[in-house]
Amino acid sequence: MTRKTIFCLSVLPLAMVAQAAMAQGTGDGDPFDPDASRLIPPVDLTDEELPPLEASMEPDKIVFSAQMIEYNQASDVVTASGDVHLVRDGVRLRADQVVWNRNTGEVIANGNVAVRSPEGDSAYAERAELTDTLRDGMVDNLLIVLENGGRLAAQAGARDDGVSILDNAAYTPYRALDDEGEPQEPSWYITAARVIHDPETNRIRYEDARFNLFGLTIAALPSFSHPDGSEGGSTGFLVPDFRLSRSNGLEVEFPYYINLAPNRDATITPHIYTGVLPAIEAEYRHLAAEGAFQVAGIATYSSRRPINPPAGFVFDGDNDFRGYIEANGRFQFTPYWSVTGSTRLTTDDTFLRRYDISRDDRLRSTVEAERIGENSYFSIAGWAVQDLRATADGGQQPIAIPAIDYRQRFADGLIGGTVNLQANSLGIIRTDGQDTQRAFASAQWDYRRITSLGQEFSLTALVRGDAYHSDENADTITGLYAGEEGWQFRGIGAVAADIRWPFVGELFGGIQRVTPRVQIVTTPDLSNLEVPNEDSRSIELENASIFAINRFPGYDRFEDGVRMTYGGEYALDLPRFSLRTSLGQSYRLTRKPTLFPSGTGLSSRFSDVVGRTEIRYGRFLALTSRYRIDKDNLDIRRAELDLTVGSRTTYVELGYLLLDRDITLNIEDLRDREELRAAARVAIGDYWSVFGSAVVDLTSRREDPLSLADGFDPVRTRLGFGYEDEGLEFGFTWRRDYDDTGDARRGDTFLFRVALRNLGR
């Protein structure tokens, strides 16, 4: 980008920092030795240090201050001495002395010369020769400190007619001092005999360049150039990635970045494999005034095997086109209206795993238009899901066209409460299954008050009317979800009263709170089975849902009858320590059989007990536990544990999941599972670290009779090491997968990655 600066060489470093690829000197000695950098006194040109001079509105005039001004009328020479400051066109210059020969137009700055550009970059030198326009000239022993801390040094520099030339130049992105104020040596730098920047061609060219890593010359670059970033980016190759896997062999990625405009760019990445045919990946990004979007995809031609072939059947696979595309974007057209969309599609079930792109087994595509007001919300959306699981039936996958939701809130509502109105409709179609349309309107009144005794009292009343239409109900896999074909109508009414009574006191030098809670909900008998069930299937009793008015997820099922829910919360806050825990259970006063499947914890009159516990100790320890306890025998039916111990650089993460619910398989596909996840990172010194992770399937036939696991089956393990400082990052990772899924074969994957900061685009 072209810079309007007063210093002859400021254009070059500014353009180079935008490009993030610099050159470094080839003179004798290390140009970035911490002691050598002190040869030029570091002048701090802060806004507070400079006098409050305002640049002239006329670009040819300079505003300056100095301790002494001398004018030689005979020679027509102006000499400013003693802490000279000049301001012109947003650029600030300081020197011990500035001599201006008005006859020749020559301006010479001597002693502690320093300049700061409007962008925040600073340049230092002992002597500079400029023209009276302050745009062309020569500088000796130049040191430029960029805003991000990087440094550019050169034995000499000149600018003539806009073209900047640096002789024996050197660049590194590292600061001279680390965060503790100690001198640091750069891990890498680039040297060049000459660096030339021509703003007409918008390119920076290096002559006889060398790349130095840890003091060793790694690569010679006899002729090397790149764009200067004046068009908003830098077209060229990025650092390649290397990967070795059993499925594809050795993989090398060669990303090529293309700058199309300041608000548009693209990346083309060929993938070369030793085991399969090459693949091509592309990404396009676009930033507009109203929003942004990006589109990416990868394609190849290779063999494809079934995800779940018959036992004993050997299938080599058919060669076919395979690929994946994803896109997302958001546009804000007005302060209220916005449109968001995303899509993810692949040609087959195993492509993402085979080419190590993603391990997701469901890909969702959606588009939504929203209007968000101060007290209203409107949304119209559509979505579809591509299921990649072996048990998936593509014809049964729902497509929503559309899903409409409108809500209006009246804060000053009825009898001191808040009134919320909602209208909702949903259309579900399937290529080989039941189609359903639903619409409802509801009104909810919420009243909340704090009594004189400190109790928090809440009262909620809800009325709702539903209309459903469905056909091809017999094609629904689970008959309990089908409902009756044709038009069906349903009315819902519910009243809930909730009271909490917190008791607060001091304990161990901190504050503790004990909060018992009781809730009563009553709903008349409903004809739930007459309407289809599309969004109330995955039932999970947990701490977040035990006190919900409707403990079915979604809208298609609503819990009826009368029930009482009771529980409590406890909190303890100490310096650097906090504890939160809660428990809850419900009891149905009606004897009508429930619709909740056996194993969900809600099928009996007494529910299972659910709870959550969270412990934190500063930033060193975080523990979160969620659990469900069987009401009859106190067995753990659901347990989740997430533990993090350590600092930002050295830590251990543990995750444990136990699902022992025994939910009826012909109703819900919620299989029991036991899983352990572990990850750790250990910092070695300031820059090195080792890391590892593992996922282990602990499921046995005791938990799941259909499982083939033996109680300790590794799913995926990872181990590696890495190096990271402010200018360099590289690492090596080994990963092992233990499952075969179609042509995504189990085995080892090795990844080597290098990133040079401030080099490339």
NORDA-V616633 format. One record per helix or strand. SS is the DSSP state (alpha for helix, beta for strand). FROM is the first residue (numbers start at 1). TO is the last residue. Records with the same first field share a line. If there is no record, write none. Layout:
SS = FROM-TO, FROM-TO
This chain:
alpha = 10-19, 36-39, 351-354, 394-396, 414-416, 473-475, 479-481, 528-530
beta = 24-24, 63-65, 68-72, 77-88, 91-101, 106-116, 122-131, 137-145, 151-160, 163-172, 177-177, 183-183, 188-198, 203-213, 216-227, 236-237, 241-245, 249-261, 264-273, 279-287, 291-304, 318-332, 337-346, 362-372, 376-387, 399-410, 418-429, 435-450, 455-471, 486-507, 510-523, 561-574, 577-588, 606-606, 609-617, 621-629, 636-646, 651-659, 673-684, 688-697, 713-724, 728-737, 741-741, 744-744, 747-756
